[in-house]
């Protein structure tokens, strides 16, 4: 059964898609080398169960990770790590771990499951996959793919833009609702492919103009305008999402992040 799961845990507030912007605006953080920059992203296991966000923290890195263990249970890790220039990896990442249960939309720590001083290593292999390995014997050993920092919601004037990563289709579903008046809205239904080399999403799909009645229902008698669109998007140096679409004469529009990341999962 497919679910839209909002990551609500306090430990994952750092997973808000504004993390990139926060780092970019912090002058106290030394600039990342290309080898370090490669780690700064959302990462996802092929089955979608393991999710990792890595971002800069002072001179090192902050790593927030989740492993979904059921429909309403998960294990979380919060690490801090320095970058090892010799191996181009995050060695001896240290942090805390706990098992949680989602109750009435809130995350509750399961008593007796919290662990301190847990350790792990994170390495990017020759195929661009992130290898997450717990230090303890028999611990977690997972490969994850880079999916960028797009999952979430963004706003620009009367437009709301939503990105959701599709685990099984390995791409983004993109919905753009752009209000034209109190009664008309352009609705975009798009699919986006992420390129980790350029950190860009290219998209294509359809847009249609919907007309609404006074009661908020769609007016099915109104003429529906529909057309194909395509384009690309990326983040600028300030963390804004730059949107360039074929229906806007190539003009670049900058969206700002609005809400927590959303994930489409199937259990």
N, C-alpha and C positions, 0 to 999 in steps of 0.2 A: 504494500500500500504506500503510495507516494505521499510524502508530507512536506510541508514547508516549515522548517525549524529555524526559529530565530535564536541566535546564540545569546542567551540571557544571563549567563553566569558572570559574576563580578570579575572573576579572573580573566574572562574573555572580553571585557570592555576594551582591552587593548586591541582586539581584533576589529574594532570599528575601522571602516575604510578610510578614516582620516589619519591613521597612524603615519602614513607616508608623509602627509603634510606636516604633522607635528615634528617629525625628525628634520624635515627640510628647513623648518623655520627656527630650529634650535642651533644657534651659532656655537654653543659649547660642545657640540658633537663633532669630533674630527671627521673630515670627509672620508667617504668609503672608497677603497680601491675597487677596480672592476671585479677582483676576486671576492671581495667582501660584499659588493653590491649584488652578486649573484644569489646570495642567501636571502635577501630582503624581499619577502613575498609571502603569499598564502601558498601552502602545499597541501595536497590531497592524495590519499591512497587510492588505488584503482577501484576499490569497492566503496569508497566514500566514508568508511568508518573512522579512519585516522585523519586528523586535520591539524596542521601546524601553521602558526604565524611566526615569522622571524623579522625583527626590526632592531634598529640601533638603540642602544642604551648607554649613555656616556661614551666611554672608549670601547665598550664591548657590545654585546647583543642581548636582547630580551627574547625569550622563546616561550610561547604559549601553545600548549598542545592539548588535544582532546582525542580520546578513543571512545566512540559510541559502542556500548556493550549491550544495548537493548533499546526498545522503543522509548523508554523513559529513564535509562541509566547510562552513565558515562564515567570515565576516569579522566582526570585532568592533571597536567603537569605545568609548573611554572619554573623556567630555568633562567639563569644568567650565565653568560659564557664570554670568554675572550676569543679572538680570532688567532689561530695558529698560522703564522705566515709560512712556516716550513712545510706544513701539510695542506695549507689552504682549507682548513676545516675548523669547526667549532669543537674543540676538545675540552673534556672535563667540565661540561655544562652541569651546574649544580642547582638544585632547587627543591621544591616541595611537590607532593603528589597526594591525591585524594580521590575517593570514589563518591559519586553524587547520584541522587535520585531526583527526578523532576516531579514535584508535587504541586498541583494547582498552579502551574506555570512558574514556579519558583524552584531554584536549585538548592537542595538540602544535602549537606555532607553526611554520609553514612558513618555513624559513630564507630570509632576504632579503626578507620581506614586511612587516616592521615599519616603520611611519612615525611620526615625531614631529611635533608642532605642526600636526596636521590641524585644520581649522576647518569650522564649519557654523552654520546658523541653524535655530531651531525656532520655528514660529509656529502658533497655532490660528486657523483660518479661520472664516468666518461660519457654516459648517455643523458646527462643533465638531471638525473633523479636524485632526490634527497634521501640519504640513508640515515635513518634514526635508529640508534642502537643503545639500549640501556646497558649500563656498566655491569649490573649484577648478572650472575650466571642464570641462564634461562629467561632473561628479561626480554622486553619487546625488541623486535628487529624488523623494521618496516621500511619499505620504499615508497616515496611519495613524488608526485609530479607537480611542477610549478604551474599555478593557474593565475598568477598575477594578483593584483589588489583591487579588482573591479567589483566583486560581489557586494551588493548593498544598494542604497538608494541615494539619489542626487536631485537637487532642485536648481531650477533657473527660471526666474520670474513665475509664470503660471504653468511651468512644465515640471513633471515628476518622472524621473528616469530610474528604472529598476533593473539590476543585473542579478541573475540567479544562475549558479553553476549547475549544469546537468551532469551528474556523475556518470550515468551510463551512456550518454551521447557525447561526452567529452567536449562540451562547448557551453556557451552562455545562451540562456534565453533572456531577451531584452524586451522590456515593455516601456514605451514612452507615451505618457498621456499629456497632451499639450492643449490646455484650455484656450479656446478662441473667443468665447463669450460665456454668458451664464447658461446658454443652452446648447453650445456646440463645442466638441472636443475632437482633436486629431488623436487617434489611437494607432500606435505603431506596434506591430508584432514582428520581432526580428530574431535572427539567430546569429551569434557571433563566435568567431574562431580566434583564439588567443595565440599570439606568436611570442614565445619567451625571448627570442633573440632581439626583437624590436620593442618588446613590452607594449604591443599594440593589439587591439581587438578590431578585426574587420567584420562588418555585419551586412546583412541584406534581408529583405523581407517586404512586407506590405504595410501601408498606412491607409486608414479610412476615416472619413469625417462622420462622426456620430452626432445626432441631434436628440436632445432630451426634452421630455415633457415637463410641465410644472411640478409633477409629483416625483421627478427624478428618474422615471423609467425611459428607456430608449424609445424614441418615436419611430416605429417601424414603417410608417407611411412616408417619412421624409426621404428625399433622394440621398443615396449613399455614394459618396465620391471615394474612389479607391485607386491607388497607384503604387508601383514598385519603387523601392528606395534602396540605396546601399551607401556605405561609407566606412569610416574608421574612427577610433577614439583612442586616447592615450592620456597620461597624466603630465601636466606641466611641472616646472620646478617648484611651484608653490602648492602642489598637491591638488590643483583643480583638474577636473575631468574635461579634457578638450574633445568636443563633439563636432565632427565634420561629416555632413550628410548631403547626398546628391540633390535633395529637394530644397537646399538652402543656398544655392549658387556658390558652393565651396566655402562659405563663411564659417569660421571657427567660433563655436559657442562654448563657453566655460561653465560647467555645472559644479556646484559645491556639494560635498557629501552631507547627508541628512540623517540617516538612520544606521542601525547596526547591520552587519552582514546577514544575508539570508542564504540558506543552503537547501537545495532540493535533494532529499534523501529517499531511498527505498529500503524498507526493512521487511 
